[in-house]
Amino acid sequence: MSNKVNRPVSGASMGSDIDVLKANRTKLTVDLSAIRRNVDFARELHPHSKVMPVIKCNAYGVGAEQIAHDLQKHGVDAFGVENIYEALCLRKSGVTLPIVVLDGCVPENIDAALDEDLIAGIASIELLKEYDKAASKKKKKVKVWLYYNCGLNRSGYSDLDEFSNFVQLSSEMDNVIVECIYSQLSDSHNDFDFTLTQVENYKSAISVAKKVYGEQLETSLYASHGIISKVGNVDSNWIRPGLMLFGENCFSANMSDEIRASALNLIPALNLESRLVHKVKIKEDTTFSYTQHNKVRKGETLGTVSIGYGSGLFPNGGDDYFMYDQTQLPLKNSAIGMDFSQVQIPSGCDIPLYSWVTIFGGKNEHRKSLRDFSISMKISPYALLTSLKVAREYKNGLLNE
Ligand SMILES: Cc1ncc(COP(=O)(O)O)c(C=O)c1O
């Protein structure tokens, strides 16, 4: 394993020596070559589409700059982020590809978007007018993607007349260039038929928009689960992979075997590991960790692993296990504390002190997916990943190896 530790892009900025010290306890290893292969898999499934990796929220906590630079070199077509601040961080770090600010952001930040030639994702007439006004003042044109609400109901117009009015208005603005219509499915990991109804809504919205802008207007619908499941067989100009970049998915058992088998082509890119820092041999039946909920028997051995909610691991009520080599170390979720988690060390498991223990990731048939871990921790993989505050180590990059 490489010793290269990259500094976190956001959050506390530390010297690299200090990062190494941090990584000696707990680290998320990110295999950039696996991320590139997952992009290639998305491309194979949608050979006519351009690829816009979505690296919002610091690439789901994994490291937006490192991933963006690697994928820029790998030949993706654009990046999607959530807000202008994230986009500017990427620009400052040297990312030159188009960046779509998926949430459009707030009016006060628009000047910065125009200065850096960002593309604004816009869901409301109010924000569209603000962009038009700001672009006019700067004597610039702003490129926008218009959002259609096909059922997520987080933003945008779902009513076709309202959406049509939105599109019509955009076409009457002097300083706005509409490049693309995009939408986001809400349950494509779980409900095929329900998703089909959203796809039908989306198709109606696209035909409304194309009546105004013509056939050359670009379109985008699928994020990870749509890319893999291809619900409704939408052939759009752009696909927007997020979670699948990391080799992960959330398909439920409701989805067909074929779709879930397709997801097996993803290559796991993440490994979360921490060190066993204490072993406690129990002398009599008693309890462990705070309060008296966790019972332990005389003769058992407990292990203390240096990851807790200070590193983003939350006790949510489920129980799981960490892995040492091929051995499961049962974890009492209620024994997750601020800076530690306590596991039971099975008899016969001779784990040396300071060994690395796998929280998720690992190799081959003993691999534990982020998805399975987050299910047992009763948290979504998105929430778990973005919560992690641990050192990150990047390997197999195109730029730094
Ligand atoms: C508009 C949009 N597109 C794409 C994505 C990527 O989603 P996923 O991680 O499920 O691929 C997101 C994620 O939040 C999003 O908001």
The ligand as a Gaussian input file, in Angstrom:
#p B3LYP/6-31G(d) Opt

LIG

0 1
 C      -28.785000      16.519000      -9.955000
 C      -27.973000      15.344000      -9.550000
 N      -27.466000      14.534000     -10.491000
 C      -26.729000      13.457000     -10.190000
 C      -26.460000      13.129000      -8.884000
 C      -25.669000      11.864000      -8.583000
 O      -26.487000      10.949000      -7.905000
 P      -25.958000       9.466000      -7.578000
 O      -24.941000       9.617000      -6.516000
 O      -27.147000       8.738000      -7.085000
 O      -25.383000       8.955000      -8.834000
 C      -26.958000      13.928000      -7.865000
 C      -26.662000      13.581000      -6.470000
 O      -27.140000      14.064000      -5.514000
 C      -27.738000      15.072000      -8.203000
 O      -28.243000      15.876000      -7.266000

